[in-house]
């Protein structure tokens, strides 16, 4: 891929704004595994190699299994994910694919009953954040660091 600008170097204040949202998400009671599942699944949908690479590595460090990561794009076809995780992943897909109708009332109501208002708010903000990061990374051809 052709090299493009890297916003972090060109406009560091823009990145500071994005990191402020991440800081907010890290302060709550939001499960780190839930955050990584959201980040990986949205990044899969958006085709963001940089973010898939980063967040699968982070998920493994936080105790996620390879099997669940391998099956994440087929989460609804397996019993490896809890009811809460399945609702979380359905929300991630519906918000990420907002052009297909957005967050359905059924999914919203299930999430509200399982998570409550505050956690539901954090889930929505986490999905919004990773979608923004995906768009930044894809539009700037953010390079994947070599190991």
Long-range contacts (C-beta under 8 A, 24 or more apart in sequence): 1-141, 1-143, 2-141, 3-141, 4-139, 4-140, 4-141, 5-140, 6-140, 6-142, 7-136, 7-140, 18-129, 18-132, 18-133, 18-136, 21-125, 21-129, 22-129, 24-125, 25-122, 25-125, 25-126, 25-129, 28-118, 28-119, 28-122, 29-118, 29-119, 30-119, 30-122, 30-123, 30-126, 32-62, 33-59, 33-62, 33-63, 33-64, 34-85, 34-88, 34-123, 34-126, 35-126, 36-62, 36-64, 37-64, 37-72, 37-85, 37-88, 37-89, 37-92, 38-88, 38-89, 38-92, 38-123, 38-126, 38-127, 38-130, 39-126, 39-130, 40-69, 40-72, 41-72, 41-73, 41-75, 41-89, 41-92, 41-93, 41-96, 42-92, 42-96, 42-127, 42-130, 42-131, 42-134, 43-130, 43-134, 44-72, 44-73, 45-92, 45-93, 45-96, 45-97, 46-96, 46-131, 46-134, 46-135, 46-138, 47-138, 48-133, 48-134, 48-137, 48-138, 49-144, 50-137, 50-142, 50-143, 50-144, 51-130, 51-133, 51-134, 51-137, 53-144, 83-114, 84-114, 84-115, 87-111, 87-114, 87-115, 88-123, 91-123, 91-124, 91-127, 92-127, 95-124, 95-127, 95-128, 95-131, 96-127, 96-131
